[in-house]
Amino acid sequence: MKVTAQKGYKHYATLITAVAGVMMAPMAWADAAQMLTERLDPLQTYHADFEQLILDSAGERLQEAQGEMWLARPGLLRWEVEAPYSQVVVSTGDEVYMYDPDLEQVTVQAVDQRVTHTPALLLSGSSSELTENYEVFHNREEGRDVFTLVPMGADTLFEELTMFFDDDTLTRLLMTDSTGQRTAITFSDIDYNRHIDPERFIFEVPDGVDVIRDTY
């Protein structure tokens, strides 16, 4: 096994999730943040299939992907892209592993504030940290609660993140980044607050792959 070091933050393409411009209701941020907290606080585990679509700033389709995710709060996540290119991302709470079988490479990064600004990992954190670091807006669309999060700081991977809830269940994420690229992820076959085997969140580095540890 070869271990190398690399400086800088790597963009987790498989975790990028999305916004397509939602009209913001004139609700006070504090009220909207409280409503979002009430949706997220009961969330302990989440398992679903997903479909991901990435568009460039001109609306051209860049990539489609399908996969499966498991989440357990606090801090645990497994994100598997099955097609068209296999990829696995695992958060153990302390470190994030991104495995690319085609490249035979694993990237390892400590979980810090920058990593938790990745949308999928945001869901595995505490709702209080989420609402303390983002301006939160609420709207109703077609009977669904829609929450749009705008980062208060500059060191984030997205400019807006929108969460769609059917009743109390998260069913869609939308994001736009600073380049105008948009990503949409739709969840299906959702299991909410059911037992997930803890071994789902253990990552063992395959034999013979390169390991890159990011440093800052």
Residue pairs with C-beta under 8 A, 6 or more apart in sequence:
1 205
1 207
1 208
1 209
1 210
1 211
2 210
2 211
3 210
3 211
3 212
3 213
4 210
4 211
4 212
4 213
5 212
5 213
5 214
5 215
6 107
6 212
6 213
6 214
6 215
7 214
7 215
7 216
8 214
8 216
9 109
9 114
9 115
9 214
9 216
10 98
10 107
10 109
10 214
11 157
12 89
12 96
12 98
12 118
12 157
14 52
14 65
14 67
14 79
14 81
14 87
14 89
14 98
15 79
15 89
15 118
15 119
15 120
15 121
16 54
16 118
16 119
16 157
16 158
16 175
16 177
16 181
16 183
17 52
17 119
17 120
17 161
17 173
17 174
17 175
17 183
17 184
17 185
18 119
18 158
18 161
18 162
18 173
18 174
18 175
18 176
18 182
18 183
18 184
18 185
19 148
19 158
19 159
19 160
19 161
19 162
19 174
19 175
19 176
19 182
20 162
20 174
20 176
20 182
20 184
21 160
21 176
22 139
22 141
22 146
22 148
22 162
22 174
23 139
24 137
24 139
24 148
25 32
25 137
25 138
25 139
25 140
27 137
27 138
29 135
29 136
29 137
31 138
32 136
32 137
32 138
32 147
33 131
33 136
34 131
35 138
35 145
35 147
36 127
36 130
36 131
36 136
36 138
36 147
36 163
37 127
37 128
37 130
37 131
39 145
39 147
39 165
39 168
39 170
40 123
40 127
40 130
41 127
42 168
42 193
43 73
43 123
43 170
43 192
43 193
44 72
44 73
44 193
45 70
45 71
45 72
45 73
45 191
45 192
45 193
45 194
45 195
45 196
46 69
46 70
46 71
46 72
46 123
46 170
46 190
46 191
46 192
46 193
47 68
47 69
47 70
47 71
47 190
47 191
47 194
47 196
48 68
48 69
48 187
48 188
48 189
48 190
48 191
49 66
49 67
49 68
49 187
49 188
49 189
50 66
50 67
50 68
50 69
50 185
50 186
50 187
50 188
51 64
51 65
51 66
51 185
51 186
51 188
52 63
52 64
52 65
52 66
52 67
52 81
52 183
52 184
52 185
53 61
53 63
53 64
53 183
53 184
53 185
54 61
54 62
54 63
54 64
54 181
54 182
54 183
55 61
55 62
55 181
55 182
55 183
55 184
56 62
56 180
56 181
57 179
57 180
57 181
57 182
62 181
64 84
65 81
65 83
65 84
65 85
66 81
66 82
66 83
67 79
67 80
67 81
67 82
67 83
68 80
68 82
69 77
69 78
69 79
69 80
69 120
69 187
70 76
70 77
70 78
70 196
70 200
70 201
71 77
71 78
71 120
71 123
71 124
72 124
72 196
72 198
72 201
73 123
73 124
73 125
73 126
74 93
74 124
74 125
74 126
75 91
75 92
75 93
75 94
75 111
75 124
75 125
76 91
76 92
76 93
76 124
76 200
76 201
77 89
77 90
77 91
77 120
77 121
77 123
77 124
77 201
78 88
78 89
78 90
78 91
78 200
78 201
79 88
79 89
79 90
79 120
80 86
80 87
80 88
80 89
81 87
81 88
85 102
86 100
86 101
86 102
87 98
87 99
87 100
87 101
88 97
88 98
88 99
88 101
88 203
89 96
89 97
89 98
89 99
89 120
90 96
90 97
90 99
90 201
90 202
90 203
91 97
91 111
91 121
91 124
91 201
92 201
92 202
92 203
93 111
93 201
94 110
94 111
95 108
95 109
95 110
95 111
96 108
96 109
96 110
96 111
96 115
96 121
97 106
97 107
97 108
97 203
97 205
98 106
98 107
98 109
99 105
99 106
99 203
99 205
99 206
99 209
100 106
104 208
104 209
104 210
105 209
105 210
105 211
105 212
106 205
106 206
106 209
106 210
106 211
106 212
107 211
107 212
107 213
107 214
108 211
108 212
108 213
108 214
109 115
109 213
109 214
110 214
111 121
113 155
114 155
115 121
116 122
116 125
116 129
117 151
117 155
117 156
117 157
117 158
118 157
119 157
119 158
119 161
119 173
119 175
120 173
122 130
122 161
123 170
130 149
133 151
133 152
133 153
134 149
134 150
134 151
134 152
134 161
135 149
135 150
135 152
136 147
136 148
136 149
137 147
137 148
137 149
137 150
138 145
138 146
138 147
138 148
139 146
139 148
140 146
141 164
144 164
144 165
144 166
144 171
145 164
145 165
146 162
146 163
146 164
146 165
147 162
147 163
147 165
148 160
148 161
148 162
149 160
149 161
149 162
149 163
150 159
150 160
151 158
151 159
157 177
158 175
158 176
158 177
158 178
159 176
159 177
159 178
160 175
160 176
161 173
161 174
161 175
162 173
162 174
162 175
163 170
163 172
163 173
164 170
164 171
164 172
164 173
164 174
165 171
169 190
169 192
170 187
170 190
171 186
171 187
171 190
172 184
172 185
172 186
172 187
173 184
173 185
173 187
174 182
174 183
174 184
174 185
175 182
175 183
176 182
176 183
205 211
